[in-house]
């Protein structure tokens, strides 16, 4: 009979940006994407994608769904889905991820831990179960 309207939030989630020339220190927890073009020191926990731009420098541990590195990162990082390092990206620390892509010119100084739960082939999964 009566249609009930769902309340919609008047605000859309926005990405978080630490701009070129900006410096931030502390802990960042965000549900949206985070892009760093400046300098950050501390801890990052993000439900979305963390992108470190070409001019970005991060001295931090990073935990996120996805991490894209085009600048410099000093610290251990973990991504549930994937980590992408561009040709200008540098990681000085250990990483843990499901999928790793390092483009020519990317620099990785650290160890790699690949999460293997999604790597089982269907035949292997049947044999395991």
N, CA, C and O atoms as a MOPAC input file, in Angstrom:
PM7 MOZYME 1SCF
protein

 N      0.81700 1    -1.18200 1     0.00000 1
 C      0.00000 1     0.00000 1     0.00000 1
 C      0.86900 1     1.25700 1     0.00000 1
 O      0.97200 1     1.95300 1    -1.01000 1
 N      1.49000 1     1.53700 1     1.14300 1
 C      2.33700 1     2.70300 1     1.27100 1
 C      3.77000 1     2.31500 1     0.96900 1
 O      4.27700 1     1.30300 1     1.45400 1
 N      4.39400 1     3.12200 1     0.17800 1
 C      5.80600 1     2.88500 1    -0.09600 1
 C      6.63600 1     3.66400 1     0.90200 1
 O      6.42900 1     4.85700 1     1.12000 1
 N      7.56800 1     2.96700 1     1.49400 1
 C      8.44400 1     3.61500 1     2.45500 1
 C      9.75400 1     3.94700 1     1.75700 1
 O     10.43000 1     3.07900 1     1.20500 1
 N     10.08500 1     5.20700 1     1.80000 1
 C     11.33700 1     5.65100 1     1.19200 1
 C     12.50600 1     5.33300 1     2.09900 1
 O     12.45300 1     5.54700 1     3.31000 1
 N     13.56600 1     4.81600 1     1.49000 1
 C     14.76700 1     4.58700 1     2.27300 1
 C     15.51000 1     5.90400 1     2.41000 1
 O     15.63100 1     6.68000 1     1.46200 1
 N     15.99700 1     6.12800 1     3.60200 1
 C     16.78200 1     7.33400 1     3.84100 1
 C     18.14500 1     7.16900 1     3.18300 1
 O     18.84100 1     6.18400 1     3.43100 1
 N     18.51800 1     8.09900 1     2.37000 1
 C     19.83700 1     8.09900 1     1.76000 1
 C     20.66500 1     9.19600 1     2.39100 1
 O     20.19100 1    10.29900 1     2.66200 1
 N     21.90400 1     8.85200 1     2.61100 1
 C     22.79700 1     9.84500 1     3.18200 1
 C     23.04500 1    10.93900 1     2.15100 1
 O     23.29300 1    10.62700 1     0.98600 1
 N     22.98500 1    12.21000 1     2.54100 1
 C     23.21800 1    13.28000 1     1.58000 1
 C     24.69000 1    13.40100 1     1.18900 1
 O     25.03200 1    14.14400 1     0.27000 1
 N     25.55800 1    12.66800 1     1.88800 1
 C     26.98800 1    12.75300 1     1.62700 1
 C     27.48300 1    11.47200 1     0.99900 1
 O     27.11500 1    10.37800 1     1.42900 1
 N     28.31000 1    11.60300 1    -0.01000 1
 C     28.95500 1    10.45100 1    -0.62100 1
 C     30.32900 1    10.29100 1     0.00400 1
 O     30.98000 1    11.28100 1     0.34000 1
 N     30.78600 1     9.02000 1     0.16600 1
 C     32.14200 1     8.86300 1     0.68600 1
 C     33.15100 1     9.42100 1    -0.31300 1
 O     33.02400 1     9.21100 1    -1.51900 1
 N     34.12700 1    10.11200 1     0.18400 1
 C     35.13700 1    10.68900 1    -0.69300 1
 C     36.48700 1    10.07900 1    -0.39700 1
 O     36.71400 1     9.53200 1     0.68300 1
 N     37.37000 1    10.17500 1    -1.35100 1
 C     38.73000 1     9.71100 1    -1.15100 1
 C     39.46600 1    10.70300 1    -0.25700 1
 O     39.13000 1    11.88600 1    -0.19800 1
 N     40.46400 1    10.19600 1     0.42800 1
 C     41.29500 1    11.02300 1     1.29300 1
 C     42.59500 1    11.31300 1     0.56100 1
 O     43.17300 1    10.41600 1    -0.05300 1
 N     43.06000 1    12.55700 1     0.61900 1
 C     44.26400 1    12.96000 1    -0.09300 1
 C     45.21500 1    13.67300 1     0.85300 1
 O     44.83000 1    14.59300 1     1.57400 1
 N     46.46800 1    13.22700 1     0.83500 1
 C     47.55000 1    13.97400 1     1.46900 1
 C     48.33400 1    14.55100 1     0.30500 1
 O     49.08300 1    13.83600 1    -0.36000 1
 N     48.16700 1    15.83200 1     0.05900 1
 C     48.68100 1    16.46800 1    -1.14500 1
 C     50.18200 1    16.68800 1    -1.15600 1
 O     50.85000 1    16.60900 1    -0.12500 1
 N     50.69400 1    16.96500 1    -2.34600 1
 C     52.10900 1    17.24700 1    -2.55000 1
 C     52.50800 1    18.43300 1    -1.68100 1
 O     51.84400 1    19.46900 1    -1.68500 1
 N     53.59100 1    18.27300 1    -0.94200 1
 C     54.04400 1    19.32700 1    -0.03800 1
 C     53.47600 1    19.19600 1     1.35300 1
 O     53.96400 1    19.84100 1     2.28000 1
 N     52.44200 1    18.36500 1     1.52500 1
 C     51.85000 1    18.16900 1     2.84300 1
 C     52.58400 1    17.10000 1     3.62500 1
 O     53.10500 1    16.14500 1     3.04800 1
 N     52.62600 1    17.25800 1     4.94000 1
 C     53.26000 1    16.29000 1     5.82100 1
 C     52.27100 1    15.94300 1     6.91600 1
 O     51.68200 1    16.82600 1     7.53900 1
 N     52.09300 1    14.64400 1     7.14900 1
 C     51.16100 1    14.19000 1     8.17000 1
 C     51.83000 1    13.07500 1     8.95800 1
 O     52.54400 1    12.24300 1     8.39900 1
 N     51.58700 1    13.07000 1    10.27100 1
 C     52.16800 1    12.05600 1    11.13900 1
 C     51.08000 1    11.54600 1    12.05900 1
 O     50.32100 1    12.33600 1    12.62000 1
 N     50.99200 1    10.20900 1    12.22700 1
 C     50.00400 1     9.64500 1    13.13500 1
 C     49.41100 1     8.35700 1    12.60700 1
 O     50.06200 1     7.61200 1    11.87500 1
 N     48.14300 1     8.09700 1    12.99200 1
 C     47.42800 1     6.90100 1    12.55800 1
 C     46.26500 1     7.32300 1    11.67100 1
 O     45.51500 1     8.24100 1    12.00300 1
 N     46.12600 1     6.64200 1    10.54300 1
 C     45.01200 1     6.91000 1     9.64100 1
 C     44.18100 1     5.64100 1     9.51100 1
 O     44.70300 1     4.58200 1     9.16000 1
 N     42.88300 1     5.75100 1     9.79500 1
 C     41.92800 1     4.66600 1     9.58900 1
 C     40.86800 1     5.21400 1     8.64700 1
 O     40.21000 1     6.20600 1     8.96100 1
 N     40.69700 1     4.57100 1     7.48500 1
 C     39.70000 1     5.09200 1     6.55300 1
 C     38.95400 1     3.96100 1     5.86000 1
 O     39.49800 1     2.88300 1     5.61800 1
 N     37.68600 1     4.24100 1     5.54700 1
 C     36.84200 1     3.28400 1     4.83700 1
 C     36.86900 1     3.53000 1     3.33700 1
 O     36.39300 1     2.69700 1     2.56700 1
 N     37.41400 1     4.65000 1     2.91700 1
 C     37.48100 1     4.98900 1     1.49800 1
 C     38.91700 1     4.84800 1     1.01500 1
 O     39.78400 1     4.37500 1     1.75100 1
 N     39.16100 1     5.25300 1    -0.20200 1
 C     40.50400 1     5.19700 1    -0.76400 1
 C     41.36600 1     6.31600 1    -0.19400 1
 O     40.86000 1     7.36300 1     0.20900 1
 N     42.67800 1     6.07800 1    -0.16500 1
 C     43.62600 1     7.05700 1     0.34600 1
 C     44.72000 1     7.24600 1    -0.68700 1
 O     45.29100 1     6.27100 1    -1.17500 1
 N     45.01400 1     8.49000 1    -1.02300 1
 C     46.09500 1     8.80800 1    -1.95400 1
 C     47.08700 1     9.71300 1    -1.24100 1
 O     46.70500 1    10.70900 1    -0.62600 1
 N     48.36900 1     9.35500 1    -1.32800 1
 C     49.41300 1    10.12400 1    -0.65800 1
 C     50.37300 1    10.66000 1    -1.71100 1
 O     51.06300 1     9.89500 1    -2.38500 1
 N     50.40800 1    11.97000 1    -1.84400 1
 C     51.33500 1    12.64800 1    -2.75900 1
 C     52.41000 1    13.39800 1    -1.96900 1
 O     53.40700 1    13.84500 1    -2.53700 1
 N     52.20300 1    13.53200 1    -0.66500 1
 C     53.15300 1    14.21900 1     0.20400 1
 C     53.92500 1    13.22000 1     1.04000 1
 O     54.34100 1    12.17200 1     0.54600 1
 N     54.11600 1    13.55100 1     2.31600 1
 C     54.88600 1    12.71300 1     3.23000 1
 C     53.99500 1    12.27700 1     4.38300 1
 O     53.25900 1    13.08500 1     4.95000 1
 N     54.06400 1    10.98400 1     4.72800 1
 C     53.28600 1    10.45600 1     5.84300 1
 C     54.17200 1     9.55200 1     6.68400 1
 O     54.95700 1     8.76800 1     6.15100 1
 N     54.04100 1     9.66700 1     8.01200 1
 C     54.73200 1     8.78300 1     8.95400 1
 C     53.71500 1     8.28400 1     9.96100 1
 O     52.93700 1     9.07300 1    10.49900 1
 N     53.71000 1     6.97400 1    10.22700 1
 C     52.78700 1     6.42300 1    11.22100 1
 C     52.23900 1     5.08200 1    10.82200 1
 O     52.98800 1     4.19700 1    10.40800 1
 N     50.91200 1     4.92000 1    10.94400 1
 C     50.21600 1     3.68200 1    10.59800 1
 C     49.03900 1     3.99400 1     9.69300 1
 O     48.37800 1     5.02200 1     9.84600 1
 N     48.77800 1     3.08300 1     8.73400 1
 C     47.63600 1     3.23900 1     7.84600 1
 C     46.83200 1     1.94800 1     7.84300 1
 O     47.37400 1     0.87200 1     7.58900 1
 N     45.52900 1     2.05800 1     8.12800 1
 C     44.58300 1     0.95600 1     8.00600 1
 C     43.46100 1     1.45600 1     7.10400 1
 O     42.75800 1     2.40500 1     7.45100 1
 N     43.29300 1     0.82200 1     5.95300 1
 C     42.34200 1     1.32600 1     4.96700 1
 C     41.51700 1     0.17600 1     4.38500 1
 O     42.06200 1    -0.86700 1     4.02400 1
 N     40.20700 1     0.37500 1     4.29900 1
 C     39.32300 1    -0.63400 1     3.71000 1
 C     39.33400 1    -0.59200 1     2.19300 1
 O     38.85600 1    -1.52500 1     1.54800 1
 N     39.86500 1     0.46300 1     1.61700 1
 C     39.91300 1     0.61700 1     0.16700 1
 C     41.32300 1     0.47500 1    -0.35800 1
 O     42.10300 1    -0.35700 1     0.10700 1
 N     41.63600 1     1.31600 1    -1.35000 1
 C     42.94100 1     1.30100 1    -1.99900 1
 C     43.81600 1     2.41900 1    -1.45500 1
 O     43.37500 1     3.56300 1    -1.34200 1
 N     45.05400 1     2.08700 1    -1.12000 1
 C     46.03900 1     3.09300 1    -0.73000 1
 C     46.96800 1     3.27800 1    -1.91800 1
 O     47.58300 1     2.31800 1    -2.38200 1
 N     47.07400 1     4.51400 1    -2.41500 1
 C     47.95800 1     4.83600 1    -3.53500 1
 C     49.02200 1     5.81000 1    -3.05200 1
 O     48.71200 1     6.86900 1    -2.50700 1
 N     50.28200 1     5.43700 1    -3.25900 1
 C     51.39400 1     6.33000 1    -2.96000 1
 C     51.86500 1     6.87300 1    -4.29500 1
 O     52.44800 1     6.14000 1    -5.09400 1
 N     51.61800 1     8.16000 1    -4.54800 1
 C     51.96500 1     8.78900 1    -5.81700 1
 C     53.46900 1     8.90300 1    -6.00400 1
 O     54.24200 1     8.65000 1    -5.08100 1
 N     53.87700 1     9.28700 1    -7.21100 1
 C     55.29900 1     9.37300 1    -7.55000 1
 C     56.07200 1    10.29300 1    -6.62000 1
 O     57.24200 1    10.03100 1    -6.34000 1
 N     55.45500 1    11.36300 1    -6.13200 1
 C     56.12300 1    12.28700 1    -5.22000 1
 C     55.92700 1    11.90100 1    -3.75700 1
 O     56.49300 1    12.53800 1    -2.86900 1
 N     55.13400 1    10.86800 1    -3.49900 1
 C     54.82100 1    10.47500 1    -2.13600 1
 C     55.94400 1     9.71200 1    -1.45600 1
 O     56.66500 1     8.94100 1    -2.09000 1
 N     56.08300 1     9.94400 1    -0.14100 1
 C     57.03000 1     9.19000 1     0.66400 1
 C     56.33100 1     8.80100 1     1.96000 1
 O     55.82000 1     9.64900 1     2.69100 1
 N     56.31900 1     7.48400 1     2.22800 1
 C     55.60600 1     6.95700 1     3.38000 1
 C     56.56700 1     6.17600 1     4.25400 1
 O     57.27500 1     5.28900 1     3.77700 1
 N     56.58900 1     6.51000 1     5.53900 1
 C     57.33300 1     5.74000 1     6.54000 1
 C     56.28100 1     5.19200 1     7.49100 1
 O     55.97200 1     5.78300 1     8.52500 1
 N     55.73600 1     4.02500 1     7.10000 1
 C     54.55800 1     3.54200 1     7.79800 1
 C     54.29300 1     2.08000 1     7.47900 1
 O     54.69800 1     1.57400 1     6.43200 1
 N     53.61200 1     1.41400 1     8.39200 1
 C     53.02400 1     0.13100 1     8.04800 1
 C     51.68400 1     0.43200 1     7.36300 1
 O     50.97900 1     1.36900 1     7.73700 1
 N     51.35100 1    -0.37400 1     6.36300 1
 C     50.10300 1    -0.16600 1     5.62400 1
 C     49.34000 1    -1.47800 1     5.58000 1
 O     49.88900 1    -2.51400 1     5.20400 1
 N     48.07600 1    -1.43100 1     5.96300 1
 C     47.16800 1    -2.56200 1     5.82500 1
 C     45.97500 1    -2.04900 1     5.03500 1
 O     45.30700 1    -1.10300 1     5.45400 1
 N     45.70100 1    -2.68200 1     3.87400 1
 C     44.61900 1    -2.19800 1     3.01400 1
 C     44.08900 1    -3.33500 1     2.14300 1
 O     44.64800 1    -4.43100 1     2.11700 1
 N     43.01600 1    -3.05400 1     1.44100 1
 C     42.46100 1    -3.99800 1     0.47200 1
 C     43.39800 1    -4.11800 1    -0.72700 1
 O     43.65500 1    -5.21400 1    -1.22500 1
 N     43.90200 1    -2.97200 1    -1.17800 1
 C     44.78800 1    -2.91600 1    -2.34000 1
 C     45.78500 1    -1.78100 1    -2.11600 1
 O     45.44100 1    -0.74600 1    -1.54500 1
 N     47.02700 1    -1.98400 1    -2.57200 1
 C     48.05600 1    -0.95300 1    -2.41500 1
 C     48.74500 1    -0.73900 1    -3.75800 1
 O     49.16100 1    -1.69700 1    -4.41000 1
 N     48.86000 1     0.51600 1    -4.16400 1
 C     49.55600 1     0.88400 1    -5.39600 1
 C     50.71300 1     1.80200 1    -4.99700 1
 O     50.50900 1     2.82600 1    -4.34500 1
 N     51.93500 1     1.42000 1    -5.39900 1
 C     53.11400 1     2.19200 1    -5.01400 1
 C     53.79000 1     2.75300 1    -6.25500 1
 O     54.28100 1     2.00500 1    -7.10100 1
 N     53.80900 1     4.08400 1    -6.35500 1
 C     54.54300 1     4.76600 1    -7.42100 1
 C     55.65200 1     5.62400 1    -6.82400 1
 O     56.53100 1     6.09900 1    -7.54400 1
 N     55.61000 1     5.82200 1    -5.51000 1
 C     56.62100 1     6.60200 1    -4.80000 1
 C     57.45800 1     5.69900 1    -3.92000 1
 O     57.77300 1     4.57300 1    -4.30400 1
 N     57.82700 1     6.19200 1    -2.71600 1
 C     58.69700 1     5.43900 1    -1.81000 1
 C     57.93500 1     5.06100 1    -0.54300 1
 O     57.25500 1     5.88600 1     0.06600 1
 N     58.06900 1     3.78600 1    -0.16200 1
 C     57.45400 1     3.29700 1     1.06400 1
 C     58.53400 1     2.61000 1     1.89200 1
 O     59.24800 1     1.73500 1     1.40000 1
 N     58.64600 1     3.02000 1     3.16800 1
 C     59.56500 1     2.41000 1     4.12000 1
 C     58.71400 1     1.81300 1     5.22600 1
 O     58.21600 1     2.53700 1     6.08800 1
 N     58.54400 1     0.49800 1     5.21000 1
 C     57.72000 1    -0.16600 1     6.21900 1
 C     57.09300 1    -1.42000 1     5.64800 1
 O     57.13500 1    -1.65000 1     4.44000 1
 N     56.51500 1    -2.22800 1     6.51400 1
 C     55.86000 1    -3.46000 1     6.10000 1
 C     54.43500 1    -3.16900 1     5.65600 1
 O     53.72700 1    -2.36400 1     6.26200 1
 N     54.02800 1    -3.84600 1     4.57800 1
 C     52.69300 1    -3.60300 1     4.03900 1
 C     51.96200 1    -4.92500 1     3.83000 1
 O     52.58200 1    -5.96800 1     3.62300 1
 N     50.63000 1    -4.86400 1     3.88800 1
 C     49.79300 1    -6.03500 1     3.69000 1
 C     48.53500 1    -5.62200 1     2.94700 1
 O     47.85200 1    -4.67500 1     3.33700 1
 N     48.23200 1    -6.34800 1     1.86000 1
 C     47.02300 1    -6.06600 1     1.08400 1
 C     46.23200 1    -7.35500 1     0.93500 1
 O     46.78600 1    -8.39000 1     0.56600 1
 N     44.93600 1    -7.29300 1     1.22000 1
 C     44.08900 1    -8.47700 1     1.08200 1
 C     44.00100 1    -8.94700 1    -0.36200 1
 O     44.03500 1   -10.14700 1    -0.63000 1
 N     43.88800 1    -8.00000 1    -1.29600 1
 C     43.69800 1    -8.36200 1    -2.69500 1
 C     44.98900 1    -8.32100 1    -3.49600 1
 O     45.44000 1    -9.35700 1    -3.98500 1
 N     45.59800 1    -7.13800 1    -3.64100 1
 C     46.78200 1    -7.04600 1    -4.49600 1
 C     47.65100 1    -5.85400 1    -4.15100 1
 O     47.21100 1    -4.87300 1    -3.55100 1
 N     48.92100 1    -5.98500 1    -4.56200 1
 C     49.88200 1    -4.89100 1    -4.46700 1
 C     50.45200 1    -4.68200 1    -5.85900 1
 O     50.87700 1    -5.62900 1    -6.52100 1
 N     50.45600 1    -3.42100 1    -6.29600 1
 C     51.00000 1    -3.05800 1    -7.60300 1
 C     52.11600 1    -2.05100 1    -7.38100 1
 O     51.91900 1    -1.03100 1    -6.72200 1
 N     53.29800 1    -2.34200 1    -7.93700 1
 C     54.40600 1    -1.39300 1    -7.89700 1
 C     54.68900 1    -0.94300 1    -9.31600 1
 O     54.94100 1    -1.76000 1   -10.20100 1
 N     54.64600 1     0.35100 1    -9.52400 1
 C     54.92800 1     0.89600 1   -10.85300 1
 C     56.43800 1     0.95300 1   -11.06700 1
 O     57.20800 1     0.58700 1   -10.17900 1
 N     56.85900 1     1.40900 1   -12.23400 1
 C     58.27700 1     1.51400 1   -12.55200 1
 C     59.02300 1     2.50600 1   -11.68600 1
 O     60.24900 1     2.44400 1   -11.58800 1
 N     58.29500 1     3.43100 1   -11.04800 1
 C     58.94100 1     4.40600 1   -10.16100 1
 C     58.78000 1     4.04700 1    -8.68800 1
 O     59.29800 1     4.75100 1    -7.82100 1
 N     58.07300 1     2.96900 1    -8.39600 1
 C     57.78400 1     2.58600 1    -7.02000 1
 C     58.94900 1     1.91700 1    -6.32400 1
 O     59.71400 1     1.16900 1    -6.93400 1
 N     59.07500 1     2.19800 1    -5.02700 1
 C     60.10400 1     1.58700 1    -4.19100 1
 C     59.46900 1     1.14000 1    -2.87700 1
 O     58.75200 1     1.90200 1    -2.23000 1
 N     59.74400 1    -0.10500 1    -2.49500 1
 C     59.31300 1    -0.60900 1    -1.19300 1
 C     60.53200 1    -1.12100 1    -0.45700 1
 O     61.24200 1    -2.00300 1    -0.94000 1
 N     60.76800 1    -0.56000 1     0.71400 1
 C     61.84600 1    -0.99300 1     1.59300 1
 C     61.17200 1    -1.57800 1     2.82600 1
 O     60.99300 1    -0.89200 1     3.83200 1
 N     60.79800 1    -2.85400 1     2.73800 1
 C     60.07800 1    -3.52600 1     3.80800 1
 C     59.46700 1    -4.80500 1     3.27900 1
 O     59.56300 1    -5.10300 1     2.08900 1
 N     58.84100 1    -5.55900 1     4.16200 1
 C     58.22700 1    -6.83100 1     3.79900 1
 C     56.79400 1    -6.60500 1     3.33400 1
 O     56.14800 1    -5.62800 1     3.71100 1
 N     56.30600 1    -7.53900 1     2.49900 1
 C     54.93100 1    -7.42000 1     2.03800 1
 C     54.22300 1    -8.75300 1     2.10900 1
 O     54.84300 1    -9.81300 1     2.03400 1
 N     52.90300 1    -8.68000 1     2.25700 1
 C     52.02700 1    -9.84000 1     2.27000 1
 C     50.81700 1    -9.50000 1     1.42600 1
 O     50.18200 1    -8.46600 1     1.63300 1
 N     50.49000 1   -10.37500 1     0.46400 1
 C     49.38200 1   -10.07500 1    -0.43900 1
 C     48.89500 1   -11.33300 1    -1.14600 1
 O     49.53100 1   -12.38500 1    -1.07300 1
 N     47.76900 1   -11.21700 1    -1.82600 1
 C     47.25600 1   -12.30500 1    -2.65300 1
 C     47.85500 1   -12.27600 1    -4.04700 1
 O     48.16700 1   -13.32300 1    -4.61200 1
 N     48.01800 1   -11.07400 1    -4.60900 1
 C     48.57000 1   -10.90400 1    -5.95000 1
 C     49.59100 1    -9.77400 1    -5.92100 1
 O     49.36100 1    -8.72300 1    -5.32200 1
 N     50.73100 1   -10.01300 1    -6.58500 1
 C     51.79300 1    -9.01200 1    -6.61800 1
 C     52.18400 1    -8.73400 1    -8.06300 1
 O     52.39500 1    -9.65500 1    -8.85200 1
 N     52.27700 1    -7.44700 1    -8.39900 1
 C     52.71000 1    -7.03200 1    -9.73200 1
 C     53.77000 1    -5.94700 1    -9.57400 1
 O     53.51400 1    -4.89600 1    -8.98700 1
 N     54.97400 1    -6.21700 1   -10.10900 1
 C     56.05000 1    -5.24100 1   -10.06500 1
 C     56.45000 1    -4.92800 1   -11.49700 1
 O     56.93400 1    -5.80400 1   -12.21400 1
 N     56.25200 1    -3.70000 1   -11.91200 1
 C     56.61300 1    -3.29100 1   -13.26300 1
 C     58.11800 1    -3.05800 1   -13.35800 1
 O     58.78000 1    -2.81400 1   -12.34900 1
 N     58.64600 1    -3.13300 1   -14.55900 1
 C     60.06700 1    -2.94100 1   -14.77600 1
 C     60.50200 1    -1.59600 1   -14.21200 1
 O     59.90000 1    -0.56200 1   -14.50200 1
 N     61.54600 1    -1.62300 1   -13.40900 1
 C     62.04800 1    -0.41000 1   -12.76800 1
 C     61.64100 1    -0.31200 1   -11.31300 1
 O     62.24500 1     0.44600 1   -10.55300 1
 N     60.61200 1    -1.07700 1   -10.90300 1
 C     60.18500 1    -1.07900 1    -9.50600 1
 C     61.24600 1    -1.71600 1    -8.62700 1
 O     61.94700 1    -2.63000 1    -9.06200 1
 N     61.37000 1    -1.23600 1    -7.38200 1
 C     62.40800 1    -1.70500 1    -6.47600 1
 C     61.76300 1    -2.28000 1    -5.22600 1
 O     60.94500 1    -1.62500 1    -4.58100 1
 N     62.14000 1    -3.52200 1    -4.88500 1
 C     61.63600 1    -4.17900 1    -3.68300 1
 C     62.81700 1    -4.67600 1    -2.86800 1
 O     63.56900 1    -5.53800 1    -3.32400 1
 N     62.98700 1    -4.13800 1    -1.66200 1
 C     63.99500 1    -4.59700 1    -0.71500 1
 C     63.25300 1    -5.14300 1     0.49100 1
 O     62.88500 1    -4.38900 1     1.39200 1
 N     63.03100 1    -6.45400 1     0.51100 1
 C     62.29600 1    -7.07700 1     1.60300 1
 C     61.82700 1    -8.44800 1     1.19300 1
 O     62.15500 1    -8.92700 1     0.10700 1
 N     61.05700 1    -9.08400 1     2.05800 1
 C     60.55100 1   -10.41400 1     1.75600 1
 C     59.09800 1   -10.34200 1     1.29600 1
 O     58.38300 1    -9.37700 1     1.57000 1
 N     58.68500 1   -11.39400 1     0.59000 1
 C     57.33300 1   -11.47100 1     0.04100 1
 C     56.63300 1   -12.68400 1     0.63400 1
 O     57.18600 1   -13.78400 1     0.63100 1
 N     55.42400 1   -12.49100 1     1.14000 1
 C     54.58800 1   -13.57500 1     1.63700 1
 C     53.30000 1   -13.56600 1     0.82500 1
 O     52.47900 1   -12.65900 1     0.95800 1
 N     53.13000 1   -14.58000 1    -0.01400 1
 C     51.93000 1   -14.66300 1    -0.84200 1
 C     50.87200 1   -15.48300 1    -0.11000 1
 O     51.13200 1   -16.60500 1     0.32500 1
 N     49.68000 1   -14.91300 1     0.01900 1
 C     48.55800 1   -15.62500 1     0.62200 1
 C     48.08600 1   -16.65500 1    -0.39800 1
 O     47.76400 1   -16.30000 1    -1.53200 1
 N     48.04200 1   -17.91700 1    -0.00900 1
 C     47.79800 1   -18.97700 1    -0.98600 1
 C     46.37800 1   -19.51600 1    -1.00700 1
 O     46.12700 1   -20.46900 1    -1.74400 1
 N     45.44700 1   -18.98300 1    -0.26200 1
 C     44.10400 1   -19.55000 1    -0.19900 1
 C     43.38800 1   -19.51500 1    -1.55000 1
 O     42.59400 1   -20.40700 1    -1.84600 1
 N     43.65400 1   -18.51200 1    -2.35900 1
 C     42.98200 1   -18.42600 1    -3.65700 1
 C     43.78500 1   -19.10800 1    -4.77000 1
 O     43.33000 1   -19.15600 1    -5.91300 1
 N     44.97000 1   -19.63400 1    -4.45300 1
 C     45.82000 1   -20.21500 1    -5.47900 1
 C     45.53600 1   -21.69100 1    -5.73700 1
 O     46.09800 1   -22.26300 1    -6.67100 1
 N     44.67800 1   -22.32300 1    -4.93400 1
 C     44.36300 1   -23.72800 1    -5.16200 1
 C     43.61900 1   -23.89600 1    -6.47800 1
 O     42.63200 1   -23.20500 1    -6.73400 1
 N     44.08800 1   -24.80100 1    -7.29700 1
 C     43.38300 1   -25.12400 1    -8.53200 1
 C     42.14100 1   -25.92400 1    -8.16900 1
 O     42.12500 1   -26.57800 1    -7.12600 1
 N     41.08900 1   -25.89300 1    -9.00400 1
 C     39.86800 1   -26.65200 1    -8.67800 1
 C     40.15600 1   -28.12400 1    -8.42800 1
 O     39.54200 1   -28.71100 1    -7.53700 1
 N     41.07300 1   -28.75400 1    -9.18200 1
 C     41.39900 1   -30.15600 1    -9.00400 1
 C     42.08100 1   -30.35200 1    -7.64800 1
 O     41.77200 1   -31.30600 1    -6.93300 1
 N     43.01400 1   -29.45100 1    -7.28700 1
 C     43.68700 1   -29.52600 1    -6.00000 1
 C     42.70500 1   -29.37100 1    -4.84900 1
 O     42.83500 1   -30.03000 1    -3.81700 1
 N     41.72400 1   -28.49700 1    -5.03200 1
 C     40.73200 1   -28.26200 1    -3.99600 1
 C     39.88500 1   -29.51600 1    -3.76300 1
 O     39.54500 1   -29.83000 1    -2.62200 1
 N     39.54300 1   -30.23800 1    -4.84500 1
 C     38.76600 1   -31.47300 1    -4.70000 1
 C     39.58700 1   -32.53200 1    -3.97600 1
 O     39.05300 1   -33.26200 1    -3.14200 1
 N     40.88800 1   -32.62400 1    -4.28700 1
 C     41.73800 1   -33.60800 1    -3.64200 1
 C     41.93800 1   -33.26800 1    -2.17600 1
 O     42.03000 1   -34.16700 1    -1.34000 1
 N     42.00800 1   -31.97000 1    -1.84800 1
 C     42.21500 1   -31.55900 1    -0.46900 1
 C     40.98100 1   -31.80100 1     0.39200 1
 O     41.10000 1   -32.03600 1     1.59500 1
 N     39.79900 1   -31.74300 1    -0.21600 1
 C     38.55700 1   -31.85600 1     0.54800 1
 C     38.02100 1   -33.19200 1     0.60200 1
 O     36.97800 1   -33.41300 1     1.21700 1

